[in-house]
Amino acid sequence: MAKPNHAFLAACRREHSSYTPVWLMRQAGRYMEEYRKLRAQYDFLELCKKPDLAAEITITPVERLGVDAAILFADILLVLEPMGVGLEYSKNGGPVIHHPVRSGKDVDNLKDFDPQQELSFVYDAVKKISKTLKNKVPLIGFAGAPFTLASYLIEGGGSRNYVHTKKLFYGTPEAWKRLMERLAKVVAEYLNCQIAAGAEAVQLFDSWAGCLTPTDYEQFVLPYTKAVIDAITPGVPVIHFSTGTAGLLKQIRAAGGDVIGLDWRVNLDEGWGMLGHDVAVQGNLDPVALFASPKDIKARVADVLRRADGRPGHIFNLGHGVLPETPVDHVIAMVDAVHEMSSR
Ligand code: 1CP
């Protein structure tokens, strides 16, 4: 059930609320002792595939930190496994794709699958979480955006320069188009299944879009991200997240989203000004700022809030995920500071 007066959902809709809502990307993860303990017993993919554990990992930080939204514990790369590319997470958690896609033939050899059936463990987790969180905070579902997913499929893991990815769209634009169309279709279906199971908002992670030129983004990425966003169940807010895209904000906005993510490389007021105030924003504290003293954290929170200027439609977050070594008490100090200083 939607909670229409909740601060997080109100901000997604650019409605007023009595304080600025806050949550953190990667709030369920390695900086928390509770997570590390579970992780010592289970492989990462196993955790994702056991709905009881995924639900527990999702809910623990909500209770511990006092944040205004939960984010499903899962990973953007889960949708790649049923395509038959050999997804594995190495000991340190970094993803590896054993059979990367490098040609049109590789694209055509990807397995077709039904996201409703093959990823049912995700929706089971969403159902369990929604039941537990009822009347507390909204649950955010998520998926990788087509470009960021394609970059992992093609590079075989994380990358610095995205050489293979760019070579595919420069050299074989037809194969690129086929790949992006398939990813867009799968991602939209996957997100709509999460919504049907109880997710009240969804975030599309285009974490690595910042490596693109504005022209390449427009030609090779924008149409597919837009297709995903346009296909999302009407009425459910979409957060469009990316990093390093201060020079791409016009294009990111054109691709869509009710809320646009801003990272710390742009001042929040300037970024919001470039996007236009008829869209909500999410961000944008530097994740490394959480290693500063609680006094300094408070000052940096104050600066972000000052730049948001009390306008409706600001969701406080980091500009990217919380880092594994972050002290939990500093995270709590940040959440408390946002609530205290934005209270109105
Ligand atoms: O060892 C471990 O315990 C695994 C670490 C880990 C965790 C906790 C991975 C591997 N994924 C996750 C969970 C995860 N991933 C969530 C859970 C919800 C949350 O608390 O936010 C989410 C939303 C993601 C999304 C994700 N996975 C993104 C987009 C966000 C971002 O950080 O940019 C990306 C790029 C991934 C790929 C991925 N999966 C895991 C890692 C370490 C990575 C990044 C690797 C890289 O830098 O290329």
Residues whose N, C-alpha, C, O or C-beta is under 5 A from the ligand:
A	BS01	1CP	L24 M25 R26 Q27 A28 G29 R30 R39 F44 I71 L72 F73 A74 D75 I76 K91 N92 G93 G94 P95 G158 F205 S207 G321
